[in-house]
Amino acid sequence: MTAADRWKDYACVTSLFVAVASLYYAYKVKTTTLTALSPPKDGVEDLIGNTPMVRIKSLSDYTGLNVFAKMELNNPGGSAKDRVALNIIKTISSQEGIKGSSDKKNRIFEGTSGSTGISLAICCNALGYSCHISLPDDTSQEKLSLLTALGAIVNKVKPASIVDPNQYVNAAKSCSEEYTEGVGVFADQFENEANWKCHYETTGPEIYLQLNGEVDAFITGCGTGGTMAGVSRYLKEKRGDKVHIVLADPQGSGFYNRIKYGVMYDNVEKEGTRRRHQVDTLVEGIGLNRITNNFLKAENYIDDSIRITDEEAIKMAKFLCVNDGLFVGASTAINAVAVLKYAENLPKGSNVCIIACDSGSRHLSKFWKEALQVSNDLSISDII
């Protein structure tokens, strides 16, 4: 073998070694290098907010838009209501001087059919208060079990209209007035301005920063109206008419009529004519037939509303689970369907943000009981 041949063999072996070493290094970097991590937090309350955002590939591909979900289900209590609960308790402490303590004598009372009770229970435990939740007795079993596990006092009442003194919100207020072991405070999420303000100060700015200021549409539902009010106000102040604010509303709710026609309800939707506690829908947490103080803070910023049926929401929940790995609850599914229905109003490539309110695990016994019956093979055209 000549020197030239030996040199070729040496070069070949060296090249092979370098290639293998490079691949190994690339593998190690990919599998061991971490993204930037936040420092340790001083209590579970400090984990609330700064939630991630994810692009929903299936909806983006279908619509030609960039559809993003603000993952509020990543909060420690599993929903956007963590922000509300925390701000209400902080406001009670700072403005009213009602502090938490190790004996938890001071108690927060709330009436809720959604996730606010869970968020309040978590924040009360973290900040030294006890928690009392009044809710309709047809609330999903998962929520009831979680509230009990968190040590909250649960007061189940019959579903009723807000005009009934035994309706869950009214029941919570009454219980707070009767409490004598410490100071009882009615959180009053529907009317309390600490609700919308927390979204104006945190959720809205986070969405704006995560999308580099290029937010072309924001779509979400209304329950108390706090998320819509805080986020829409912030985005409108930043983007003006460049951002479309759209309210996604479940069947039976009056917000759709309020935005579209200036009236809250038609005769069959009038508050006081229904036996159910909220609206005739499987969806928990959004939809209402009365004007709340928080909704009034949102109304002037809302450009349009889309009505969604239970059937559409059920199919969307299953579709997102099967096609995107997103196991979401009913209100998130409502928001996603609204994107499909509103897409034609937006130029291709627009950035749309919805709220991913909570996980499907909160809705297994009711909403997801129906969604499980939907075929895994459904397409978007089967949804709407």
Buried (B, 14 or more C-beta within 10 A) or exposed (E): EEEEEEEEEEEEEEEEEEEEEEEEEEEEEEEEEEEEEEEEEEEBBBBBBEBEBBEBEBBBEBBEBBBBBBBBBBBBBBBBBBBBBBBBBBBBBEEEEBEBEEEBBBBBBBBBBBBBBBBBBBBBBBBBBBBBBBBBEBBBEBBBEBBEEBEBBBBBBBBBBBEBEEBBBBBBBBBBEEBEEBBBBBBBBBBBBBBBBBBBBBBBBBBBEBBEEEBBBBBBBBBBBBBBBBBBBBBBEBBEEEBBBBBBBBBBBBBBBBBBEEEBBEEEBEBEEBEBBBBBBBBBBBBBBBBBBBBEBBBEBBBBBBBBBBBBBBBBBBBBBBBBEBBBBBBBBBBBBBBBBBBEEBEEEBBBBBBBBBBBBBBBBBBBEBBEEBEEEBEBEEBE
